[in-house]
Amino acid sequence: MARFNDWDFLNKQVQGGLTEGQFINHGGCLLCAGPPFLAATGVGTEDQITTGDVVYPIGLISNWSIGQNLQVVPVPEAGSYRRYTVVGPADGNFSLGRTLYHGPNILRVMYAYYRADLERAFGGHPIEPLIDADAANIQRNPKNVIYDPPGYENGWFNLCSDLFSQPVGVLLYIQDINRESYAAVYLEQLQIVNHGMASGPGALVLSEQVGAIFSRARPVRLAKPIPLMSRFQDAGHITTAGTMTGGEQHLSAMTQANR
């Protein structure tokens, strides 16, 4: 425990008791795309559907950032130099940079959970989910028919598509370099507002970027000590699983090495 009276800059570290080398770096942060909300899972299916089944790990990320701004309005009053403050809701923003490869591009990955394979009969554009079909079946799509296709196969570039009127979600799961869980948060109602591609002198690969806003950074409580493993993942892969209890999302994540 760090205490003010124990401060000794010649002989002690400011915050003692830290495990040596137990820091968090870029490699210990997993970003996954998912539905707009983390809701109760396992409804209408024979086997339990968990959080790890409805989110899709995003690879080849080169940079990302999450920011929040709380609306605070100062209210002065005549006759005093002191003031009051009125607090409003927080605004969240999210950005993501990713290397482009021959596979699902960044816009395709962000809508990995979305399913619209029956829309062809109604004149719409069919969309196959990237996650397991059983998990996609329980995610309700508010937009039933997509008339303006976002793209074909793995290349989605048409941000004018009516598909992008629907929000998504992003899960951030963090481990330290000892592969111990640190924290998790889910960005709810994330709406993509811009998309770009870039190349230039000295750039070996093409890169993509997206910017988005979100309504809430929902804390995810890490479940201890017994995890619920995803039934769709293979041994050795990071798997996440969650259940709803009293409005709180509980999530556990493990790898083959620390089971």
ZIPERA-V176262 format. One record per residue. N is the residue number from 1. RES is the residue in one letter. SS is DSSP state (h for helix, s for strand, l for the rest). PHI is phi as a letter, one per 30 degrees, with the letter a starting at -180 (none if undefined). Layout:
n:res:ss:phi
N:RES:SS:PHI
N:RES:SS:PHI
//
This chain:
n:res:ss:phi
1:M:l:none
2:A:l:d
3:R:l:b
4:F:h:d
5:N:h:d
6:D:h:c
7:W:l:d
8:D:l:b
9:F:l:d
10:L:l:d
11:N:l:b
12:K:l:b
13:Q:l:d
14:V:l:d
15:Q:l:c
16:G:l:d
17:G:l:i
18:L:l:d
19:T:l:d
20:E:l:e
21:G:l:i
22:Q:l:d
23:F:l:c
24:I:l:c
25:N:l:b
26:H:h:d
27:G:h:d
28:G:h:c
29:C:s:c
30:L:s:c
31:L:s:c
32:C:s:b
33:A:s:c
34:G:s:a
35:P:l:d
36:P:l:d
37:F:l:b
38:L:l:d
39:A:l:c
40:A:l:e
41:T:l:c
42:G:l:j
43:V:l:d
44:G:l:i
45:T:l:b
46:E:l:d
47:D:l:c
48:Q:l:d
49:I:l:c
50:T:l:c
51:T:h:e
52:G:h:d
53:D:h:d
54:V:h:c
55:V:l:c
56:Y:s:b
57:P:s:d
58:I:l:c
59:G:l:c
60:L:l:i
61:I:s:d
62:S:s:c
63:N:s:a
64:W:s:a
65:S:s:a
66:I:s:b
67:G:s:b
68:Q:s:b
69:N:s:b
70:L:s:c
71:Q:s:d
72:V:s:b
73:V:s:c
74:P:s:d
75:V:s:b
76:P:s:d
77:E:l:b
78:A:l:d
79:G:l:j
80:S:l:a
81:Y:l:d
82:R:l:d
83:R:s:b
84:Y:s:c
85:T:s:b
86:V:s:c
87:V:s:c
88:G:s:c
89:P:s:d
90:A:s:c
91:D:s:c
92:G:s:c
93:N:s:b
94:F:s:b
95:S:s:b
96:L:s:b
97:G:s:c
98:R:s:b
99:T:s:d
100:L:l:d
101:Y:l:b
102:H:l:d
103:G:l:a
104:P:l:e
105:N:l:d
106:I:h:d
107:L:h:d
108:R:h:d
109:V:h:d
110:M:h:d
111:Y:l:c
112:A:l:d
113:Y:l:d
114:Y:l:d
115:R:l:b
116:A:l:a
117:D:l:d
118:L:l:c
119:E:h:d
120:R:h:e
121:A:h:d
122:F:h:c
123:G:l:i
124:G:l:c
125:H:l:c
126:P:l:d
127:I:l:b
128:E:l:c
129:P:l:d
130:L:l:d
131:I:l:d
132:D:l:e
133:A:h:d
134:D:h:d
135:A:h:d
136:A:h:d
137:N:h:d
138:I:l:d
139:Q:l:c
140:R:l:d
141:N:l:c
142:P:l:d
143:K:l:c
144:N:l:d
145:V:l:b
146:I:l:c
147:Y:l:d
148:D:l:c
149:P:l:d
150:P:l:d
151:G:s:l
152:Y:s:b
153:E:l:h
154:N:l:c
155:G:s:c
156:W:s:c
157:F:l:b
158:N:l:d
159:L:l:d
160:C:l:d
161:S:l:e
162:D:h:d
163:L:h:e
164:F:h:d
165:S:h:d
166:Q:l:c
167:P:l:d
168:V:s:b
169:G:s:b
170:V:s:b
171:L:s:c
172:L:s:c
173:Y:s:c
174:I:s:b
175:Q:s:b
176:D:l:d
177:I:l:d
178:N:l:c
179:R:l:i
180:E:l:c
181:S:s:d
182:Y:s:c
183:A:s:a
184:A:s:b
185:V:s:b
186:Y:s:c
187:L:s:d
188:E:s:c
189:Q:s:h
190:L:s:d
191:Q:s:c
192:I:s:d
193:V:s:c
194:N:s:a
195:H:s:b
196:G:s:b
197:M:s:b
198:A:s:b
199:S:l:a
200:G:l:l
201:P:l:e
202:G:l:i
203:A:l:d
204:L:l:d
205:V:l:b
206:L:l:d
207:S:s:b
208:E:s:b
209:Q:s:b
210:V:s:b
211:G:s:b
212:A:s:a
213:I:s:c
214:F:s:b
215:S:l:d
216:R:s:a
217:A:s:c
218:R:s:d
219:P:s:d
220:V:l:c
221:R:s:d
222:L:s:d
223:A:l:d
224:K:l:b
225:P:l:c
226:I:l:c
227:P:l:d
228:L:l:c
229:M:l:d
230:S:l:d
231:R:l:d
232:F:l:c
233:Q:l:c
234:D:l:c
235:A:l:d
236:G:l:j
237:H:l:c
238:I:l:d
239:T:s:b
240:T:s:b
241:A:s:b
242:G:s:b
243:T:s:b
244:M:s:c
245:T:s:b
246:G:l:h
247:G:l:i
248:E:s:c
249:Q:s:c
250:H:s:c
251:L:s:b
252:S:s:b
253:A:s:b
254:M:s:b
255:T:l:b
256:Q:h:e
257:A:h:d
258:N:h:c
259:R:l:d
//
